[in-house]
Amino acid sequence: MADTSSERLHALDAVRGFALIAGIVFHATISFLAAPKGVPLWIVTDNQPSVTLGVVFHVLHMFRMTTFFLIAGFFAHLTFHRRGAKGFIADRAKRIALPLLVGWPILIAAIVAVTIWAAVSAAHGGPLPPPPKYPGFPAFPMTHLWFLYVLLWLYAATLASRALVVRLDRAGRVRAAIDRAVQRVATHPAGLALLAAPTMLAFLATPGWLPWFGVPTPDSSLVPNLAASAAYASAFGFGWVAHRQIELLAAWRRLWPAYLALALGFTIAELALLGLTPAIHPPAGAARLALAALYPLATWSWTFALIGLAVRYLSDFSPVRRYIADASYWLYLVHLPLILALQVMVAPLDWPWPVKFAVILGVAFPLMLASYQLLVRHSFIGAILNGPRESRSRASRAAPFVAPQGAKP
C-alpha cells in the first residue's frame, strides 16, 4: 500500500543538493591537479597547478557520490511506499530516464566541441593529437550522466530483490533481522567497518587501482566497474533499508561530532600514507591494504557526519536552501561543458590559481542559476526534474525532523 505522507525532510534535500554542487566544484578542480609531466589527467591542464585543489579534489571524491546514492536510496524507499510500484516506476522514468535520454546527446555534443577547442588551444598551431579509438562494446561515453544510468540499474535491482524478499519472507522475520542489523551498524562507529568492507574488497580485487582517484568513475562503459558497483550499490541499498526506520536520522544527528572526528582522522591518515599530489602508480603490499581500508572508512564517516550535521542544523524550512536544492539537479546536469570551457579559457593565463578557480566558479554558477530561473524553474522541464512545486506556505509548514516512525513494508 502506498504511503500518502507528504512531510518533507528538508535536511536530506539539503544534503542531496550539497552532494551535487560538490560534484561541480570537484570537476572545476581537476584542471589544476599537479599532473606528472607528460601524463594528462583531464581534458584541460592548467599552467598553475595547485596542491590545495588536489586535496579538495581527493576529499570531495571520497564522499560526494556515496552520500548522494545513500540519499537516493532513502528517498527511493520513501517514494515507493508513497506512490506504489507502478507510480514509482513512472516517476523514475520521468525524472531519471528521460533526462538521461534527452540530455545525453546534447551534452556529449557540447563536451566534444569543448574537447576539440581544448586540443586546438593546447597545440598552439601545431598538429592535433589523433582522436581516441573506440575500444568496442561495452565501452560508451556516459560522461557525468553516468549516475543516472547507474540509478536506473539500482532501481531495477532493488525492486526485483524486494519482490523476492517479500515473497519468501511472508512473516517478516528476515526483514526484522535486517532492521536490527542496520540499526546497530548505523549507530555504532564499529559499523563503519562492515559498511566499508564491500568497497575495500572491490579495491583490492581491481588490478591497477589508484588510491588517489578513489572509486573509479563508471563513465566510460555500459557495464559499471567492480569498485563503483560495490561502493554505490551498497550506499543505495543501505539508504533504502535505513528509511524503514527513519528514526536512525536522530542517531546520526546525535553522533555527528564523533563521525566527523573519525572522518578527519581517517582522511588525514590516508593522505599521510598516500601523499598530497596525484600518484599514478598503484601501491603494493601493506600500503595497498591500508589505503583500501582507510578510503571507504573515511567515505562512510563523512557521509554519516554530513547527514547528522544537516539533520541537526538544517531540518527547518529555508526558502534559500530549498531553492538551491531544487536547482542543484539542473545545475549538475548542465555544468560540465561550461566548466570545461571556462577551464580552457583560463588555463594559459598567468594568473594565480585562486583567481582562476574563483573565476571559473564565479562565472559558472551565476550563468547556471540564471538558466535554471529563466528556462527551468517555472517550465515543464522543472516539473520533470523536480516534480510539481509546493507552495511556499505549504513547504514552510512541514514539520522539522522529530524522528517519526518509518514505513516498514
C-alpha positions in Angstrom: 0.0 0.0 0.0 1.3 3.4 -0.8 2.2 5.8 1.9 0.5 9.1 1.5 2.6 11.1 3.9 3.6 14.4 2.4 6.2 15.6 5.0 9.5 16.8 3.5 12.8 16.0 5.1 14.5 19.4 4.4 17.8 18.3 5.9 18.1 15.5 3.4 17.1 17.7 0.5 19.9 20.0 1.5 22.4 17.1 1.7 21.4 15.9 -1.7 21.8 19.3 -3.2 25.2 19.8 -1.5 26.4 16.5 -2.9 25.5 17.6 -6.4 27.0 21.0 -6.1 30.2 19.4 -4.6 30.4 17.5 -7.8 30.5 20.7 -9.8 33.3 22.0 -7.6 35.0 18.7 -7.9 35.1 18.9 -11.7 36.3 22.5 -11.5 39.4 21.4 -9.5 40.6 18.7 -12.0 42.4 21.0 -14.4 44.6 22.3 -11.5 45.8 18.8 -10.4 49.6 18.7 -10.3 49.8 16.1 -13.0 53.1 14.2 -13.5 55.0 15.6 -16.5 53.6 14.2 -19.8 50.7 12.5 -18.1 47.4 14.5 -18.7 44.8 13.8 -16.1 42.0 15.8 -17.7 40.9 17.4 -20.9 42.5 20.7 -19.7 45.7 21.1 -17.8 46.2 24.5 -16.2 49.6 26.1 -16.1 49.1 26.9 -12.4 48.8 23.6 -10.6 47.6 23.5 -7.0 48.3 21.1 -4.3 45.4 22.6 -2.3 42.9 22.0 -5.0 44.3 18.5 -5.4 43.4 17.7 -1.8 40.0 19.3 -2.3 39.5 17.0 -5.4 40.5 13.9 -3.4 38.4 14.6 -0.3 35.3 15.6 -2.3 35.5 12.4 -4.3 35.6 10.4 -1.1 32.1 11.2 -0.1 30.1 13.1 -2.6 28.7 10.2 -4.6 28.4 7.8 -1.7 26.4 10.4 0.1 24.3 11.1 -3.0 23.5 7.4 -3.5 22.6 6.8 0.1 20.1 9.7 0.0 18.9 8.4 -3.4 18.2 5.0 -1.8 16.5 6.6 1.2 14.2 8.7 -1.0 13.6 5.8 -3.3 12.1 3.8 -0.5 10.0 6.8 0.6 8.7 7.3 -3.0 8.0 3.6 -3.5 5.8 3.5 -0.4 4.2 6.8 -1.2 3.3 6.0 -4.8 3.3 2.3 -5.0 5.3 0.2 -7.5 3.6 1.5 -10.7 3.8 5.1 -9.6 7.4 4.7 -8.5 8.4 3.3 -11.9 6.6 6.1 -13.8 8.1 8.7 -11.5 11.7 7.4 -12.0 11.2 7.0 -15.7 10.2 10.7 -15.9 12.8 12.2 -13.5 15.8 9.9 -14.2 15.5 8.0 -17.5 14.0 10.9 -19.6 16.7 13.4 -18.6 19.4 10.8 -19.5 17.9 10.0 -22.9 17.2 13.6 -23.8 20.2 15.2 -22.2 23.0 12.9 -23.2 23.1 13.7 -27.0 23.0 17.4 -26.3 25.7 17.3 -23.6 28.0 14.9 -25.4 28.0 17.2 -28.4 28.9 20.2 -26.3 31.6 18.2 -24.5 33.1 17.0 -27.7 33.1 20.6 -29.1 34.9 21.9 -26.0 37.3 19.0 -26.1 38.3 19.9 -29.7 38.7 23.5 -28.6 40.9 22.4 -25.8 43.1 20.3 -28.1 43.5 23.2 -30.6 44.3 25.6 -27.8 46.9 23.2 -26.3 48.5 22.5 -29.8 49.4 26.2 -30.3 49.0 25.9 -34.0 50.8 22.6 -34.2 49.4 19.2 -35.3 46.5 17.9 -33.2 46.7 14.6 -31.5 44.8 11.7 -33.1 41.3 11.1 -31.8 41.0 8.2 -29.4 39.9 4.9 -30.9 36.7 3.3 -29.8 37.7 0.3 -27.8 34.5 -1.6 -28.6 31.4 -2.7 -26.7 30.6 -2.2 -23.8 32.6 1.0 -23.9 30.3 4.0 -24.0 30.9 7.7 -23.1 28.4 8.1 -20.4 30.0 11.5 -19.4 28.9 12.8 -16.0 25.4 11.5 -16.6 26.6 8.0 -15.6 24.9 8.5 -12.2 21.5 8.5 -13.9 22.4 5.3 -15.7 23.6 3.6 -12.5 20.5 4.8 -10.7 18.3 3.0 -13.2 20.1 -0.3 -12.7 19.9 0.2 -8.9 16.1 0.8 -9.1 15.6 -2.3 -11.2 17.8 -4.5 -9.0 16.2 -3.2 -5.8 12.6 -3.7 -7.0 13.5 -7.3 -8.1 15.2 -8.0 -4.8 12.3 -6.6 -2.8 9.8 -8.7 -4.6 11.8 -11.8 -3.9 12.2 -11.0 -0.2 8.5 -10.2 0.2 7.6 -13.5 -1.5 10.0 -15.6 0.6 9.7 -13.7 3.9 6.0 -13.5 4.4 6.3 -13.5 8.1 8.7 -10.6 8.0 11.4 -12.3 10.2 14.2 -11.7 7.7 13.3 -8.0 7.3 13.1 -7.7 11.1 16.6 -9.1 11.4 17.8 -6.8 8.7 16.3 -3.8 10.6 18.1 -4.8 13.8 21.4 -5.2 12.0 21.0 -1.9 10.2 20.2 -0.2 13.5 23.4 -1.5 15.1 25.6 -0.7 12.1 24.2 2.8 11.6 24.5 3.8 15.3 27.9 2.4 16.3 31.2 3.6 14.9 32.3 -0.1 14.6 29.6 -0.5 12.0 31.7 1.6 9.6 34.0 -1.4 9.1 31.1 -3.5 7.8 29.9 -0.8 5.5 33.4 -0.2 4.2 34.1 -3.9 3.6 32.5 -4.2 0.1 34.3 -1.2 -1.3 37.6 -2.3 0.3 37.4 -5.8 -1.2 36.5 -4.4 -4.6 39.5 -2.1 -4.5 41.8 -5.0 -3.7 40.2 -7.0 -6.5 40.8 -4.2 -9.0 44.1 -4.5 -10.8 46.0 -1.2 -11.0 43.7 0.5 -8.6 44.9 4.1 -8.0 44.0 5.2 -4.4 44.4 8.9 -5.3 41.4 8.7 -7.6 39.4 6.6 -5.2 36.3 4.9 -6.7 37.0 4.7 -10.5 34.2 6.7 -12.2 31.9 4.4 -14.2 31.6 6.9 -17.0 33.1 5.0 -20.0 31.2 1.8 -20.1 27.7 0.4 -20.1 28.9 -2.1 -17.5 29.9 -0.3 -14.3 33.3 -1.3 -12.9 33.5 -3.5 -9.8 34.6 -0.8 -7.4 31.9 1.6 -8.4 29.3 -1.2 -8.3 30.3 -2.2 -4.8 30.5 1.3 -3.4 27.4 2.8 -4.9 25.1 -0.2 -4.7 26.0 -0.7 -1.0 25.3 3.0 -0.4 21.9 2.9 -2.2 20.9 -0.3 -0.6 21.8 1.0 2.9 19.8 4.1 2.2 16.8 2.0 1.1 16.7 -0.1 4.3 17.6 2.9 6.5 14.3 4.6 5.5 12.5 1.6 7.0 13.5 3.0 10.4 13.7 6.7 9.8 14.5 7.3 13.5 18.1 6.5 12.6 18.3 10.1 11.5 18.1 11.1 15.1 21.0 8.9 16.0 23.1 10.4 13.2 22.1 13.9 14.5 23.4 13.0 17.9 26.6 11.3 16.7 27.7 13.7 14.0 30.6 15.1 16.0 32.0 11.6 16.6 31.6 10.7 12.9 33.2 14.0 11.8 36.2 13.3 14.1 36.5 9.8 12.6 36.3 11.3 9.1 39.0 13.7 9.7 41.2 11.1 11.3 40.8 8.5 8.5 41.3 11.2 5.9 44.5 12.6 7.5 45.9 9.1 7.9 45.1 8.2 4.3 46.7 11.4 2.9 49.7 10.9 5.2 50.2 7.5 3.6 49.3 8.5 0.1 50.8 11.9 -0.3 49.3 15.3 -1.3 49.9 15.0 -5.1 48.3 12.7 -7.6 50.0 9.3 -7.7 49.6 7.4 -11.0 51.3 4.2 -9.9 49.4 1.6 -7.9 50.7 0.9 -4.3 51.7 -2.6 -3.2 51.7 -4.7 -0.1 50.7 -3.3 3.2 50.2 0.2 1.8 47.7 -1.0 -0.7 45.8 -2.8 2.0 45.8 0.1 4.4 44.7 2.6 1.7 41.9 0.2 0.5 40.6 0.2 4.1 41.1 3.8 5.0 39.4 5.3 2.0 35.9 3.7 2.5 36.2 4.2 6.2 36.6 7.9 5.6 33.8 7.8 3.0 31.2 6.4 5.3 32.4 8.6 8.2 32.0 11.7 6.1 28.6 10.6 4.9 27.1 10.0 8.3 28.7 13.2 9.7 27.2 15.3 6.9 23.8 13.8 7.2 23.8 14.1 11.0 25.1 17.7 10.8 22.3 18.6 8.3 19.6 16.9 10.5 20.9 18.8 13.5 21.0 22.3 11.9 19.1 22.3 8.6 15.8 20.5 9.4 13.7 23.6 9.3 12.4 25.1 6.1 14.5 27.7 4.4 13.4 29.2 1.0 17.1 29.8 0.0 18.1 26.2 0.8 15.0 24.8 -0.9 15.7 26.9 -4.0 19.3 25.6 -4.1 18.2 22.0 -3.5 15.7 22.3 -6.4 18.2 23.9 -8.7 21.1 21.5 -7.9 19.8 18.7 -10.2 19.7 21.1 -13.2 23.0 22.6 -12.4 24.7 19.3 -12.2 23.2 18.1 -15.5 24.4 21.1 -17.5 27.6 22.1 -15.7 30.3 20.1 -17.3 30.6 21.7 -20.8 30.5 25.2 -19.2 33.2 24.3 -16.6 35.4 22.8 -19.3 35.0 25.9 -21.5 36.0 28.2 -18.6 38.9 25.9 -17.8 40.1 26.2 -21.4 39.8 30.0 -21.3 41.8 30.5 -18.1 44.4 27.6 -18.4 47.1 29.6 -20.4 46.7 32.8 -18.3 49.5 33.7 -15.9 47.1 34.3 -13.0 47.4 32.8 -9.6 45.3 29.6 -9.3 43.0 31.0 -6.6 42.0 33.8 -9.0 41.4 31.3 -11.9 39.4 28.9 -9.7 37.3 31.8 -8.4 36.7 33.0 -12.0 35.6 29.5 -13.1 33.1 29.1 -10.2 32.2 32.8 -10.2 31.1 32.8 -13.8 29.7 29.3 -14.0 27.3 29.4 -11.0 25.5 32.7 -11.9 25.1 31.5 -15.5 23.7 28.1 -14.5 21.4 29.6 -11.9 20.1 32.2 -14.4 19.4 29.3 -16.8 17.5 27.5 -14.1 15.5 30.5 -13.2 14.6 31.6 -16.7 14.3 28.2 -18.5 13.6 25.6 -15.9 12.0 26.5 -12.6 8.6 27.6 -14.0 8.6 25.4 -17.0 7.7 21.8 -17.9 11.5 21.0 -17.5 11.3 21.9 -13.8 8.2 19.7 -13.4 10.1 16.8 -14.9 13.2 17.2 -12.9 11.8 18.2 -9.5 8.1 17.2 -9.7 5.2 19.6 -9.0 6.3 22.6 -7.0 4.9 23.0 -3.5 3.7 26.4 -2.5 6.0 28.3 -0.1 3.3 28.3 2.6 2.9 24.5 2.4 6.6 23.8 2.4 7.2 26.1 5.4 4.5 24.3 7.4 6.3 21.0 7.0 7.4 19.9 10.5 11.2 19.7 11.2 12.6 16.2 11.7 11.5 14.7 15.1 12.3 11.1 14.5 8.9 9.9 13.1 8.3 6.2 12.6 9.4 4.9 9.2 7.5 2.8 6.7 8.3 -0.9 7.2 6.9 -2.9 4.3 
